[in-house]
Amino acid sequence: MSSIRVLDDHVVNRIAAGEVVERPASVLKELLENALDAGASSIHVSVEDGGRRRLVVADDGSGMDRDDALLALERHATSKLRQFEDLEAIGTLGFRGEALPAIAAVSRFVLRTAAREGEGTEIEVRGGRIAAVREIAFPRGTTVTCGSLFFNVPARRKFLKAAPTELTHIVRVSGSYALVRPSVRFRVDHDGRRLLEAPPAVDRLERLAQVHGGPLADKLVPFEASRPGLSVSGFAGRPVDAQPRRDAQHLFVNGRRVQDRLLIHAIVQAYGDTTPRGSFPTTFVFVDIDPGAVDVNVHPQKSEVRFARSSEVHDAVRDAIAGALSHSRAIPALRDLRPQATPAPSAPAPPFLVREATPPPSLIPDTGPAAIPGRVATPLAQYKDSYIVAQDAQGLVLVDQHVAHERVLYEDYLAAADRDEVQVQRLLFPVTLEVTAAEAALVEQEREELRRLGVVIEPFGEGAIRIDGVPAIAKDLPPARLVHELLGEASRAASAATGSATLRRKIVTSAACQAAIKVNYPLTREGMQALLDGLFATENPTTCPHGRPILFRLTLDEIERAFRRR
């Protein structure tokens, strides 16, 4: 008896599902590609429980008649390829002919479709087996319902993440395909709540604003370049707006969202050393190339590509972005930036000591009992986008803007914590974070203290926590990174057997440092003034919570002595 057997179609479909279906977002990706390839002008995505319970994609595309609908559920059945040579020049988003049967094999699946208005077909599939086929009245188009994903593959279902995590992936996929086709209306609902409403846009920039928000779109610099058989376009973020997150680079090849190391390298080379280490600029890169010059059949989920003329594509992307960044629009205008400094209270400014010195000028911070009342300084300029040059009644003051803002945030945050009045920024989508056993124990022990500090977290199963809210002063920071750093400070304080007051100060110090404006960050004159006013109203304007100096004064007397006017 032979030990080699041909697998039946049911088993083969489940194997194919392992290649095509990773999570609800990968199901959505395949269904959106089919909808767009069908010429849909409107697509409505409806999701329940992050797509784990139910995911529905409805489109008004060309639809299918009964025979085509049944064929679409057979493996290797597709309308997008006719012969082997077609694989060498893929002009559609979907093409494998495995998506629908693979999805149907691991879900409670319903396909409703009509090629002509009112003449529809409904096919129910349970775990890969057709349960019912009906004639129904249905508008032209297709609606696919995928329920209970992996209900019959428990080993795969247990790897699904929490609903907020899966929903994040779904929103990202929806936004990507909305960018690909600005003329198509996109709607995304989750548990009955509208997450995305993107009516047909006149161009890609308008669609980008719909998906990612107007403030981001306003800061982007457009770029465009073309060569025979190759067109590169998109939008580059200004270096000053770079963020410490790697998911801000959006790459598309012939309308397909991809992950490509060649394109990422081109972006890195285009920006060079204009961004701080560990920060990544926001980029949207759209490459349109002759389908015969790119292989999109590299990865089962079509997320990777291979270019026939890779160096040409690389250089075109690099040069297009670099050229855009050299344009004056890439230099941020001061009016575009919003200071994060806290307005100065009405309390009098703290004392400052004027230090007697001889030429050359001495830049030593003044502290001590001989201090005199300080005065609010007036900004004159910003040097290297990092230091504020200001004047007061005694002379010139040079201020490190990062540590100055850190001091302001630290004292305001600590005072609010002491009054139990810290403002909390609730997260629209809670974030899960893996933690060590020691960190989990710390969360359980100090959860109330963390809440008073605006960090709203809860245990979330074994080895994880759920972040529901963060301090309002740090609302622009990635919640996972913020909480990870705060837990690190809390762990170090706990291991040193310090009291609750020290724990609070360590956490406040860490949060203030992360939230403070950084060096290489341009400020408006109003922003510099607000920061100076806030600094001079703190209890200790001379050093940051870590002990680093904040500012130096160069008195008029020192200046005149240096120029031998005295």
Secondary structure as the mmCIF struct_conf table of DSSP 4:
data_model
#
loop_
_struct_conf.conf_type_id
_struct_conf.id
_struct_conf.beg_label_comp_id
_struct_conf.beg_label_asym_id
_struct_conf.beg_label_seq_id
_struct_conf.end_label_comp_id
_struct_conf.end_label_asym_id
_struct_conf.end_label_seq_id
BEND BEND1 SER A 3 SER A 3
HELX_LH_PP_P HELX_LH_PP_P1 VAL A 6 ASP A 8
HELX_RH_AL_P HELX_RH_AL_P1 ASP A 9 VAL A 20
BEND BEND2 GLU A 22 ARG A 23
HELX_RH_AL_P HELX_RH_AL_P2 PRO A 24 ASP A 37
TURN_TY1_P TURN_TY1_P1 ALA A 38 GLY A 39
BEND BEND3 SER A 41 SER A 41
STRN STRN1 SER A 42 GLU A 48
HELX_RH_3T_P HELX_RH_3T_P1 ASP A 49 GLY A 51
TURN_TY1_P TURN_TY1_P2 ARG A 52 ARG A 52
BEND BEND4 ARG A 53 ARG A 53
STRN STRN2 ARG A 54 ASP A 59
BEND BEND5 GLY A 61 GLY A 61
HELX_RH_AL_P HELX_RH_AL_P3 ARG A 66 ALA A 72
TURN_TY1_P TURN_TY1_P3 LEU A 73 LEU A 73
BEND BEND6 GLU A 74 GLU A 74
TURN_TY1_P TURN_TY1_P4 ARG A 75 HIS A 76
BEND BEND7 SER A 79 LYS A 80
BEND BEND8 GLN A 83 GLN A 83
HELX_RH_3T_P HELX_RH_3T_P2 PHE A 84 GLU A 88
BEND BEND9 ALA A 89 ALA A 89
BEND BEND10 THR A 92 LEU A 93
BEND BEND11 ARG A 96 GLY A 97
HELX_RH_AL_P HELX_RH_AL_P4 ALA A 99 ALA A 105
TURN_TY1_P TURN_TY1_P5 VAL A 106 VAL A 106
BEND BEND12 SER A 107 SER A 107
STRN STRN3 ARG A 108 ARG A 116
TURN_TY1_P TURN_TY1_P6 GLU A 117 GLY A 118
STRN STRN4 GLU A 119 ARG A 126
TURN_TY1_P TURN_TY1_P7 GLY A 127 GLY A 128
STRN STRN5 ARG A 129 ILE A 136
BEND BEND13 ARG A 140 ARG A 140
STRN STRN6 GLY A 141 GLY A 147
BEND BEND14 SER A 148 SER A 148
TURN_TY1_P TURN_TY1_P8 LEU A 149 ASN A 152
HELX_RH_AL_P HELX_RH_AL_P5 PRO A 154 ARG A 157
TURN_TY1_P TURN_TY1_P9 LYS A 158 PHE A 159
HELX_RH_AL_P HELX_RH_AL_P6 ALA A 163 VAL A 180
TURN_TY1_P TURN_TY1_P10 PRO A 182 SER A 183
BEND BEND15 VAL A 184 VAL A 184
STRN STRN7 ARG A 185 HIS A 190
TURN_TY1_P TURN_TY1_P11 ASP A 191 GLY A 192
STRN STRN8 ARG A 193 ALA A 198
BEND BEND16 VAL A 202 ASP A 203
HELX_RH_AL_P HELX_RH_AL_P7 ARG A 204 HIS A 212
HELX_RH_AL_P HELX_RH_AL_P8 GLY A 214 LYS A 219
STRN STRN9 LEU A 220 ARG A 227
TURN_TY1_P TURN_TY1_P12 PRO A 228 GLY A 229
STRN STRN10 LEU A 230 GLY A 237
HELX_RH_3T_P HELX_RH_3T_P3 PRO A 239 ASP A 241
STRN STRN11 GLN A 243 GLN A 243
BEND BEND17 PRO A 244 PRO A 244
HELX_RH_3T_P HELX_RH_3T_P4 ARG A 246 ALA A 248
STRN STRN12 GLN A 249 VAL A 253
TURN_TY1_P TURN_TY1_P13 ASN A 254 GLY A 255
STRN STRN13 ARG A 256 VAL A 258
HELX_RH_AL_P HELX_RH_AL_P9 ARG A 261 TYR A 271
TURN_TY1_P TURN_TY1_P14 GLY A 272 ASP A 273
BEND BEND18 THR A 274 THR A 275
TURN_TY1_P TURN_TY1_P15 ARG A 277 GLY A 278
STRN STRN14 PHE A 280 PHE A 280
STRN STRN15 THR A 283 ILE A 289
HELX_RH_3T_P HELX_RH_3T_P5 PRO A 291 ALA A 293
STRN STRN16 VAL A 294 ASP A 295
BEND BEND19 VAL A 298 HIS A 299
TURN_TY1_P TURN_TY1_P16 PRO A 300 GLN A 301
BEND BEND20 LYS A 302 LYS A 302
STRN STRN17 ARG A 306 PHE A 307
TURN_TY1_P TURN_TY1_P17 ALA A 308 ARG A 309
HELX_RH_AL_P HELX_RH_AL_P10 SER A 310 LEU A 325
TURN_TY1_P TURN_TY1_P18 SER A 326 SER A 326
BEND BEND21 HIS A 327 HIS A 327
HELX_RH_3T_P HELX_RH_3T_P6 SER A 328 ALA A 330
BEND BEND22 ILE A 331 ILE A 331
HELX_LH_PP_P HELX_LH_PP_P2 PRO A 332 ALA A 333
HELX_RH_3T_P HELX_RH_3T_P7 LEU A 334 ASP A 336
HELX_LH_PP_P HELX_LH_PP_P3 ALA A 341 PRO A 345
BEND BEND23 SER A 346 ALA A 347
HELX_LH_PP_P HELX_LH_PP_P4 PRO A 348 PRO A 350
STRN STRN18 PRO A 351 PHE A 352
HELX_LH_PP_P HELX_LH_PP_P5 LEU A 353 GLU A 356
BEND BEND24 PRO A 359 PRO A 360
HELX_LH_PP_P HELX_LH_PP_P6 PRO A 361 SER A 362
BEND BEND25 GLY A 368 GLY A 368
TURN_TY1_P TURN_TY1_P19 PRO A 369 ALA A 370
STRN STRN19 ILE A 372 PRO A 373
STRN STRN20 THR A 378 TYR A 383
TURN_TY1_P TURN_TY1_P20 LYS A 384 SER A 386
STRN STRN21 TYR A 387 ASP A 392
TURN_TY1_P TURN_TY1_P21 ALA A 393 GLN A 394
STRN STRN22 GLY A 395 ASP A 400
HELX_RH_AL_P HELX_RH_AL_P11 GLN A 401 ASP A 418
TURN_TY1_P TURN_TY1_P22 ARG A 419 ASP A 420
STRN STRN23 VAL A 424 GLU A 434
HELX_RH_AL_P HELX_RH_AL_P12 ALA A 437 ARG A 452
TURN_TY1_P TURN_TY1_P23 LEU A 453 GLY A 454
STRN STRN24 VAL A 456 PRO A 459
BEND BEND26 GLY A 461 GLY A 461
TURN_TY1_P TURN_TY1_P24 GLU A 462 GLY A 463
STRN STRN25 ALA A 464 PRO A 471
HELX_RH_3T_P HELX_RH_3T_P8 ALA A 472 ALA A 474
TURN_TY1_P TURN_TY1_P25 LYS A 475 ASP A 476
BEND BEND27 LEU A 477 LEU A 477
HELX_RH_AL_P HELX_RH_AL_P13 PRO A 479 SER A 495
TURN_TY1_P TURN_TY1_P26 ALA A 496 ALA A 497
HELX_RH_AL_P HELX_RH_AL_P14 SER A 500 ALA A 515
BEND BEND28 ALA A 516 ALA A 516
HELX_LH_PP_P HELX_LH_PP_P7 ILE A 517 LYS A 518
BEND BEND29 VAL A 519 ASN A 520
HELX_RH_AL_P HELX_RH_AL_P15 ARG A 525 PHE A 536
TURN_TY1_P TURN_TY1_P27 ALA A 537 ALA A 537
BEND BEND30 THR A 538 GLU A 539
BEND BEND31 THR A 542 THR A 542
STRN STRN26 THR A 543 THR A 543
TURN_TY1_P TURN_TY1_P28 PRO A 545 HIS A 546
BEND BEND32 GLY A 547 GLY A 547
STRN STRN27 PRO A 549 PRO A 549
STRN STRN28 LEU A 551 THR A 555
HELX_RH_AL_P HELX_RH_AL_P16 LEU A 556 ALA A 562
TURN_TY1_P TURN_TY1_P29 PHE A 563 ARG A 564
#
